[in-house]
């Protein structure tokens, strides 16, 4: 979904969403907030209609129903947009094809007229017969010209429609691979990018390498300060990680409080250096609560680093990075471990 709201507008929607969430039994996690945010923003007509119908029947919004609403009206929105693009493209192609077919018939008819009149010309001896032949040629020329002009106009319009469809499809694809909360890639986007990197990676280049990042004691942050502040922490961490990467490097939210960095052409040593930079950047940041000046204690992360072995698939590469991450957790957190 695209969120064009200003900071003040989004703050107002947050203020309105909190009591709505408190009225229902669903946990106060980001998915619940996303549902109420879209509902209150008023841009998602299908979601609003279904929520209004449910609440009118006094049905409480539990966790399962909230996930159903999220999947149906938010997560699938990009896929629906892609289907609209596909349907629009199919209809436009059919329309242009019909215009081309009509033009082809007119041009063929004109060619037949030219051939017929050309065969008659040697036998024409009077001005009247010659004039009739010229009139037939002019009539065929006009019909073919009108048809060709119509086709050219339709092709010009189709070009404009194609650009609009391309923009909508690009937007839908981008939204389908973005994490709505943090603005970085989601797991789907990471998997697609990683698959492409593994397929095209030159064997003589280092990498690709991955860095798995997990927030330390994040549950305690949520329990002490609330899920809304927990979301702020996640967004701050995502921003800090993005500030450390460059070029083709990609940051994604891997799930929950876990992030991953894809380094397409970075060696294990380079990936470890970047992981250490991420760790110190986050440890040195201070997140403040709301509009107050209260700074929360240091937020730290544990990291696991792995570089692809020759011919290694995605799953074992991630598994080795995850084992290194677990070792960082086991050895005291706020540290970087490198996969064997």
Buried (B, 14 or more C-beta within 10 A) or exposed (E): BEBEEEEEEBEEBBEBBBEBBEEBEBEBBBBBBBBBBBBBBEBBEBBBEBBEEBBEEEEEBEBEBBBBBBEEBBBEBBEEBBEBBEEBBEEBEEBBEEBBEEBEEBBEBBEEBBEEBEEBEEEBEEEEEEEBBEEBBEEBEEBBEEBBEBBEEBEEEBEEBBEEBEEBBEBBBEBBBBBBBBBBBBBEBBBBBBEEBBEEBEEEEBBBBBBBBBBBBBEEBBEEBBBBBBBBBBBBBBBBBBEBBEEEBBBBBBEEBBBBBBBBBBBBEBBBBBBBBBBEBBBEBEBEBEEEEEEBEEBBBBBBBBBBEEEBEBEEBBEBBBBBBBBBBEEEBBBBBBBE
